[in-house]
């Protein structure tokens, strides 16, 4: 069967040497319909992903159809059902798992990152990693749930609520998920990006205010919108050293900073701000099943402009060209889907 492989930084292509997976009793075999390229895939292609090894089949934003079920799979998971795949593994024995936070499993092996992912024709998946009952959604909608769920989880970690201000750096898919969840939880959301089209999308997702940090003074605007206090919650969903630092600078005293982006190199902070502001700094990794469920509900409740999120939808044969074009002009792309239909 065919698959798309990133062989090393800057080099990718198709392979047809893989065998169709064989099912274990507790697994389902899914036929891949659409897979999204994510920022981590782009960084893998660019050689900037600090947790990937090569060669790697990318893809953890997966929309699929069940084509076979193992003997120990629950009856409600039926052949022909539209599903999404939870792309993370859990060991069940590390402290994260034991404390009820399996999304941060010490031994996690995310599809497309630490293990080969879903950009292949078929995938065998443990039935616990399947979210079904999605017949009222298109495969295109299903394929964009995962990055929105990661943003939703970041907003959950920030615990924004009514009467608070949430500052979200980056209006890609993850940032938009954080915007939607923060707004739904009652916070006043300020979205920051350098692209006006993405800021317009952020408003559709629930941002009350937007700031183009390329054309506006970021600090001045944030202080103006927060009465001089800074944001009570700051979420960094880009992965740049400048925005890592800006999150600490612009969060309010006793505020909360949530980092969901990765920066490959070390970041130099003025650490006195950690102490003087008595801020909380939190990581946000992956998502839990409830985040996926919340995004599915938000899709229905808020009438989110899903179609506007997809910049390109290409067949598998054009996946490499699409990834290269994204690398050449990242600001122009919100989401690329690769279609197996």
C-alpha positions in Angstrom: 0.0 0.0 0.0 1.1 3.6 -0.6 2.3 6.0 2.0 3.9 9.4 2.2 7.3 9.6 3.9 9.5 12.4 5.1 12.9 10.7 4.7 15.0 13.5 6.1 14.8 17.3 6.5 13.8 18.7 3.1 13.3 15.3 1.4 10.0 13.5 1.1 8.1 11.3 -1.3 5.8 8.3 -1.8 6.5 4.6 -1.0 4.6 1.5 -2.0 6.5 -1.0 0.0 4.3 -1.2 3.1 2.1 -4.2 3.8 -1.6 -3.8 4.8 -1.8 -4.1 8.6 -3.1 -7.3 10.2 -5.6 -6.9 13.0 -5.3 -7.8 16.6 -8.5 -8.9 18.4 -9.0 -5.4 20.0 -8.2 -3.4 16.9 -10.2 -1.9 14.1 -8.8 -1.5 10.5 -9.6 1.9 9.1 -9.3 3.1 5.6 -7.8 6.6 5.6 -10.0 9.2 3.9 -8.3 12.5 4.8 -5.2 13.5 6.8 -4.2 17.0 7.8 -0.6 18.3 7.7 0.1 20.0 11.0 2.7 22.4 12.2 4.7 19.5 13.7 4.8 17.9 10.2 6.1 21.1 8.7 8.8 21.3 11.4 9.7 17.7 10.7 10.1 18.5 7.0 12.2 21.6 7.9 14.3 19.7 10.5 13.0 21.8 13.4 11.0 19.2 15.2 13.0 18.3 18.4 11.1 15.1 19.1 11.0 13.3 15.7 13.3 10.7 14.1 13.6 9.9 10.4 12.4 8.5 8.1 8.8 9.2 9.3 5.4 8.7 7.9 3.6 11.9 9.2 -0.1 12.3 10.0 -2.0 12.4 13.2 -5.1 14.5 12.1 -7.0 11.5 10.7 -10.5 11.1 9.2 -11.2 7.5 8.3 -13.8 4.8 7.8 -13.9 1.4 9.6 -13.5 -1.4 7.1 -12.8 -4.3 9.5 -13.1 -5.0 13.3 -11.3 -7.5 15.5 -13.1 -10.1 17.6 -12.9 -8.1 20.8 -14.1 -4.7 19.4 -17.4 -3.3 20.9 -20.4 -3.9 18.7 -21.1 -0.1 18.4 -18.0 0.3 16.2 -19.4 -0.9 12.9 -17.9 -1.4 9.5 -18.7 1.7 7.4 -18.7 4.1 10.3 -17.0 7.5 9.9 -14.4 7.9 12.7 -11.5 10.0 13.9 -8.4 8.5 15.5 -7.0 9.6 18.8 -3.3 9.7 17.8 -1.6 9.4 21.2 -0.5 6.4 23.2 -0.6 5.9 27.0 1.6 3.5 29.0 -0.7 3.5 32.1 2.3 3.4 34.5 4.0 6.8 34.5 2.9 9.5 36.9 1.0 11.4 34.2 -1.2 8.4 33.5 -1.6 7.5 37.1 -2.7 11.0 38.0 -5.4 11.1 35.3 -3.5 13.1 32.7 -2.7 10.5 30.0 -2.3 13.2 27.3 1.1 14.0 28.9 2.2 10.3 29.1 5.9 10.2 29.7 6.2 7.3 27.2 3.7 8.7 24.6 4.3 7.8 21.0 2.2 10.2 18.9 1.3 9.0 15.4 3.4 10.8 12.8 6.0 11.9 15.4 7.5 9.2 17.6 5.9 6.4 15.4 4.7 6.3 11.8 1.4 8.0 11.3 -1.7 8.0 9.2 -0.6 9.3 5.8 -1.0 5.8 4.4 -3.9 3.9 2.9 -4.8 1.7 6.0 -4.1 1.8 9.7 -4.8 -0.7 12.5 -5.9 1.1 15.6 -6.9 0.0 19.1 -10.6 0.5 19.5 -10.1 2.7 22.5 -8.5 5.2 20.3 -11.5 5.6 18.0 -14.1 8.3 18.3 -17.2 7.4 16.3 -20.8 8.5 15.9 -19.7 11.2 13.4 -22.1 10.4 10.5 -23.4 14.0 10.4 -19.9 15.3 9.7 -17.9 15.3 6.5 -14.4 13.7 6.4 -13.0 17.2 5.9 -14.6 18.3 9.1 -13.4 15.3 11.0 -9.8 15.7 9.8 -9.5 19.1 11.4 -10.8 18.2 14.9 -7.4 17.1 16.3 -5.5 20.4 16.1 -8.6 22.3 17.4 -8.7 19.8 20.3 -5.1 20.6 21.1 -6.0 24.3 21.3 -9.1 23.5 23.3 -6.9 21.6 25.8 -4.5 24.6 26.0 -7.5 26.8 26.9 -8.6 24.3 29.4 -5.2 24.4 31.0 -5.4 28.2 31.1 -8.8 28.0 33.0 -10.0 31.3 31.6 -13.5 32.2 32.7 -16.0 35.1 32.8 -14.4 38.3 33.9 -10.9 37.3 32.7 -9.0 38.1 29.5 -7.3 35.4 27.5 -4.5 36.5 25.1 -3.8 33.9 22.3 -0.6 34.1 20.3 -1.2 32.6 16.9 -4.3 32.0 14.8 -3.4 28.8 13.2 -5.6 25.7 13.9 -4.3 25.2 17.5 -4.7 28.9 18.3 -8.2 29.0 16.9 -9.2 26.0 19.0 -8.0 27.9 22.1 -9.9 31.0 21.0 -13.1 29.0 20.6 -12.8 27.2 23.9 -11.8 30.4 25.8 -14.8 32.3 24.4 -17.1 29.4 25.2 -15.8 29.4 28.8 -16.7 33.1 29.1 -13.3 34.7 28.8 -12.8 37.8 26.7 -10.4 36.6 24.0 -7.7 38.8 22.4 -6.1 37.0 19.3 -2.7 38.0 18.0 -1.2 37.2 14.6 0.5 38.9 11.7 -2.0 37.9 9.1 -5.3 39.8 8.8 -7.2 36.9 7.2 -6.3 34.7 10.2 -7.3 37.4 12.6 -10.7 37.6 10.8 -11.1 33.9 11.3 -10.3 34.3 15.0 -13.2 36.8 15.3 -15.4 34.1 13.7 -14.2 31.7 16.3 -15.0 34.0 19.2 -12.2 36.5 19.6 -13.6 39.8 20.9 -10.4 41.7 20.0 -7.6 41.1 17.5 -4.1 42.5 17.2 -1.9 42.4 14.1 1.5 42.5 15.8 3.2 43.4 12.5 1.3 46.7 12.1 0.3 47.5 15.7 2.2 47.9 18.9 1.4 44.7 20.7 2.2 45.8 24.3 0.4 49.1 23.9 -2.7 47.4 22.5 -2.8 44.6 25.1 -2.5 47.1 28.0 -5.2 49.3 26.5 -7.6 46.4 26.2 -6.9 45.1 29.7 -7.0 48.4 31.6 -3.2 48.3 32.0 -3.2 45.0 33.8 -2.2 42.6 31.0 -4.1 39.4 30.2 -5.1 37.1 33.0 -4.3 34.1 30.7 -1.7 34.1 27.9 -1.5 31.1 25.5 1.4 30.7 23.2 0.4 28.6 20.2 3.2 29.5 17.7 6.5 28.3 19.0 8.7 31.3 18.6 11.2 32.7 21.2 9.7 36.2 20.8 6.2 35.1 21.6 7.4 32.8 24.5 8.9 35.9 26.1 6.0 38.2 25.1 3.6 35.8 26.9 5.4 36.4 30.2 5.8 40.1 29.6 2.1 40.7 28.8 0.4 38.4 31.3 -1.1 40.1 34.3 0.4 39.9 37.8 -0.7 36.5 39.2 -1.7 35.4 35.7 -1.3 32.1 34.0 0.9 31.4 30.9 0.2 28.3 28.9 2.8 27.1 26.3 1.5 24.7 23.6 4.1 25.6 20.9 7.6 24.2 20.7 10.8 26.3 20.4 13.7 24.1 19.2 16.4 26.4 20.7 16.8 27.6 24.2 14.8 30.7 25.2 16.3 33.4 27.5 13.9 34.9 30.0 14.1 37.7 32.5 13.2 35.4 35.3 12.5 38.1 37.9 9.2 38.5 36.2 8.3 34.9 37.2 8.7 35.9 40.8 7.6 39.5 40.9 4.4 38.7 39.0 4.0 35.4 40.8 2.7 33.9 37.6 1.9 30.2 36.9 3.6 28.7 33.8 1.9 25.6 32.4 2.6 23.3 29.5 -0.2 22.0 27.4 0.4 18.7 25.5 -1.8 16.9 23.1 -5.5 16.6 24.1 -7.8 14.2 26.1 -10.9 12.6 24.7 -13.1 15.2 26.3 -11.3 17.9 24.3 -12.2 16.1 21.1 -15.8 15.8 22.3 -15.9 19.5 23.2 -14.6 20.5 19.7 -17.3 18.4 18.0 -19.9 20.2 20.2 -18.4 23.6 19.4 -18.5 22.8 15.7 -22.3 22.3 16.0 -23.0 25.0 18.5 -21.0 27.9 17.2 -21.4 27.3 13.4 -17.6 27.6 13.0 -16.4 28.5 9.5 -14.8 25.2 8.9 -14.5 25.5 5.2 -12.4 28.6 5.5 -9.8 26.8 7.5 -8.7 24.5 4.7 -6.2 26.3 2.4 -5.6 23.3 0.1 -7.0 19.8 -0.3 -4.7 17.7 -2.4 -4.5 14.0 -3.5 -1.7 11.9 -2.0 0.4 12.3 -5.1 0.7 16.0 -4.5 1.4 15.8 -0.8 5.1 16.6 -1.2 4.6 19.6 -3.4 2.0 20.9 -1.0 4.3 20.5 2.0 7.1 22.3 0.2 4.8 25.2 -0.7 3.8 25.5 2.9 7.4 25.6 3.9 8.1 28.3 1.3 5.3 30.5 2.5 3.9 29.4 5.9 1.9 32.6 6.5 -0.3 31.8 3.5 -1.5 28.4 4.8 -3.9 27.6 7.6 -4.5 23.9 6.9 -3.5 21.4 4.1 -5.5 18.2 3.8 -4.3 15.2 1.9 -7.1 13.1 0.4 -7.2 9.4 -0.1 -10.8 9.4 -1.4 
